[in-house]
Amino acid sequence: KIGQAPEGKFIGFGQANLSEAAFDDGIIDAQIFFDKTRTFAGLGFRSDAQNNWEEFYLRAHQSGNPDANTYSTTYNGQTSWQLYYGETTSHPTNYSHGEWFPIRYVVQGDLMDVYIEDMEAPKLTVALEQEKREGGILLWGLGISEPVWFADISIEHDAGEIVGTPIPEKPMQEGTITSWSVSNAFTHEAVKGQLDRSFVEKMTKISTDQRGMANLTQVQPTAEGQDTVLAEFTVSTQRDRLVKMDYGFSDDVTIYVNGKAISSASDRFFSRDYRFLGTVGWWDAAWIDLKKGVNTVSFAVTESAEDPTGWAVQARIVEHDGLAFGLPQ
């Protein structure tokens, strides 16, 4: 039993780690039981000493909805569920509430078939984000007044085959930034109208995924007083020009061009409407005033340290003719 709410408490979370599982490829089977309450049940694998792992979890209360479940990847112990959503990572599954039902994950290389109740055909085939490695298995439950139950867990190493095909991501548009320079984390209180670089101690280059999104937890997770990073790229132009930049982020952002703030926005949970999950998409745009030569575009991205659910940034300049993208020196 995982995720039981303690007496007098509203939310109960629990996690069990099978650190000696030494799992890389194979089959993971389990039985799950939950009622029709706001309840979550997750199973992760390939967990390493740095708290990196892959997982797929179920949302009991969203049965039949597009977000009934989702794949997510975890770097440095920080979940990223707001970054992975839609038909490539979720399936509108109907659950048998109040009854035991089986799940099965077949993992081979960079792919995973997910079976829920129906063991004849996978509900979804997922392209995994992290590189294949041997690691532990973990179970977790988040129960809003009701627990999650797991039973009959079995692991078959080097077994099974992938029979499904992942739904392809939409092609990345030209002009999408594919490399970012990301700073160490610092306090959001440093984010002001003029860029304060006194908090920056180091910069790390990271690449985006095939959607053009940079998962910032690859650099480090958030913590109290360390909830903001600078993510930067450069744009070179032969003449002054004004261009439109589409962007996405989580949770909050202030954008600077050559050190001057031009825009800020928030995409927190419920910030747009009562069902907005704080997901990262091409929801926002800004016009950036480029000067002849090299221009530095800086995103000060803030993620809640109390409830971290995904830390990311993405940007693209569709009308990019005559522009060259790079990283600050």
N, C-alpha and C positions, 0 to 999 in steps of 0.2 A: 504494500500500500504506500503510495507516494503522493505528496501534496495534500495531506490531511490538514485542515485548518485547526490549530490548537484552540482549546476552550477559550471563548471570549474574543477570539481573533477572527477577522473577516477573510483574510487571504492566507492560504497555506501553501508553501513551496517546499518541495523535497527533491533530492537528487541522489541517485545511487551510482557509484563508479565501479565498473568492472575493469580495473586498471591492468590486470594480468591477462586480459583476453587476447592480446597480441594479434589483432584483427587487421587485415588489409583488404583482401578480396574474399568473397564468400556470401553466405546466406545468414541473415539474422531473422529468426521467427519469434513471435511473442503473441500472447493473448492480452487484450485490453478490455477494461470495464470502466465506463463512466456514465453518469446520468445526464439529462438534458439541462445542464447548468453551464455557467460560464467557466468552463474547465478546459485545460490544455494538457496534452500528453505527448511527450517527446522521447525520441530515441536517437542517440548520437553515436558516432563511431570514428575510428582513427584519431582518437584523442591522444595528444602528446604532452610532454612535460611543460611546454609553454602554453598549455590550455588552448590549443588550436584543435578544432574538430569540425566534422560535417554532421548535419542532422536533418531529420524530417519530423514535423510534429503535427498533431491533430487539434483542431478547435471544436470541441463538442457542441457548443452553442451555435456554431455556424453551419451545422449540418445542411447539405444541399446547396449552400451558397458558394460563389466562386472562391472565397477565402476559407473554405472548410478546413484547409490544411496548408502547409507550405514547407518547402525546402529552405534551409538557412545555413549559412556557414559562420563559424565562430573563430575569430583571431584574438589571441591574448585574453581569452576568457570573456569577451564581450560579444553579446549576441548582435545579429544584424538583420533581424526579421523585417524591418521596414524597407530593406533594400531589395528583397526578393519577393515578388508577387506576380500575379497574372498567370496566363495559361502555361508558361514555360516552367513554373515552379509550384503550381497549385492545381487541385482538381476538385470540382464541386461534388464531393462524395456525400451520400446519405448514410448516416450511422445508425446502428441498432442500439439505441439508448437503453440502459438498464439490462443489457445482455452482454455476455462475453463474446468477443469477435476477434478473429486473427488478423495480424499484420505480418508482412514479410518484406524485408529489404534485400534485394539481390545486388551486390556491389561488385563491379569489375572495372578496374582502372579508373577512368574518369566518368563512368556512367553508373546510374543506379535505377533499377526497376522497383517501383513501390506497389505492393499489393495490399489492399484493404478489404477484408471480408471475402472477396472473390479471389481465390488462389489460382484461378485458371488464366487470368490475363491481368497485367499490371494496369493500375489506374493512370500511372504517369511514369515517364522515363525522364530522369533529370541528368543534366550535364553538371558534374561536380566542379566546384571552383578551385579547391586546393589540390596540390599534387598528391599522388598516391604515396602512402606510407603506412607502416605498421603502427597500430595504436590501440588504446582501450575503447571500451563501449560504455556508454552511460545512459541511464534512464532518468527522466525527470517528469514531475507533475506540478502543475499550478492549479489549485482548486479554489474557487470562490465559494466557500462554505461546504463544498463536497470534494471528496478525495478522488484520486485516480488509482486504479488497480492494474498491476501487471502480473502475469503468471506464465508458466510454461515457456520460459525463455530458453532458446537453443541457438547455438552458433555452429555453423559448418564452414570450416576454413577451405579456401580454394575450391569452392563448389558453385554450381549454378552458372547460368549464362544470361546475357541480356537479350531479351526478345523484343523489347519496344524500341522506339526511335524518339529522341528528344524533339520537342517542337522547336524549330529554329527561332533564334532571336531575330528581330527586325534588323536589316543591314544598317550598320553605322553610317550616318551621313558624313559626307566630306566636310571638312572644317571642324570636326570633333577633336578636342584636345585629348591625346592618348597618353601623355606623360605629364606628371606633376612633380613639383618640388615641395615637400611637406616638412614643416618645422616640428620641433618638439612642442609638447603641449604647455599651455600657460593659462592664466586666468582670463575669463571673459571680460573682466573689468578693464583690461587693457585695450579693448576695442572702442575706438573713438573716431572722431572725424578725420584726423590725420593718423597715418599708420605709425604705430610705435613698435619699432623693431628691437627695443632693448630686451625683450623677453626671449628673443630668438637666439638659441645657442647652437643649433645644428639644423641642417636641411637634409632630407632623405628623398631620393628619387623613387617614385612608384609609378607603375603602369596601370592603365584602366583595364576593365574586362571588355568583353566583346560588345557590350552595350555602350561603352564610353564612360563608365562609372568607376571612380577610384574609391575603394573601400579603405577609409582612413584608419580603421582599427589594425590594419597591417603594420602601421607605424607604432601605435600604442593605444591602449584603452584610455577612457576618461577616468578622472579621479577628482576629488574635491580640490579646487584651486588649479586644476589641470584639465579644463574642459573645452579648450579652444586651441586650434592650430591655424597656421597660415598655409594655404595651398596655392602655389603660384605657377604661372607660365609667362612667357614673353611673346609679344607680337611685334614683328618688324614690318615697317612700311616705308615706301619711297616718298610718300607725301602725307600731309595731314588728311585725315578722313574720319567720318563718323560711321560706325558699324554697329549692327544689332548683334547682341550675344544672347543666345538661349542658355539657360542654366538650370541645374537642379542641385539639391543639397538636403542635409538633415543634421541638426534640427533648425539652427538659426545661422544667418550669414550676414556679413557686411562685406561689400565688394569695394576694392580700391583700384584705381588706375593711376600708376606712377605716384603712389603714396596718398592720394586723395580719395576719400570715401565718395562713392557715387550712388550707392543703393544698399538697402538692407531689407531683409525679409525673414519670416518665420514659417516653418512647415511642421510644427509640432503636432503631436497626436490631437485630433479633434479641432485643429486650428482653422480648417476650412468649412467643415460641417460635422454633424454628429457621427458620421461614419468614416470620416477621413482618418486614415491610419498613420498619417505622417510619412507616407511612402515617397521615395525619391523619383521624380519624373521631370519632364521638360515643362514644368508648370510656369516658369518665370522667364522674363527677358529684361535686358537693360541695354541702353545705347551707350557705347563707350567711345570717347573722343580720343582717337589715336593721333599722336604727333609723329612727324617724320623721324625715322630712326627706330630704336628699340624701346618698346613700352612694356612695363611690367604690370600684369594683372594679378591682384592678390585677393584671395577669398579667406576671410577670417571666419572659420566654421566652428560653431559651438554645439556641443552635444550635452544633454543633461547628464550630470554625474550621478544624480539620485536615481534616475531611471533610464539608463542607456539602452537604446533599442535599434541603433544603426547610425553610423557616422560616415558620411560620404559626400562627394562633390562631383559634378560633371559640368562641362561647358562646351559650346560649339558656336562658331561663327560661320554661318552658311555662306554668306557672300564674302569669300575669302580670297578671291583673285587678287594677286599682287601682295598677299600677306605671307609671312613666314613665321612659323611657331617654333618656340624653343623653351629653354629653361634658364632662369637667372644664373649668372656666373658667380 
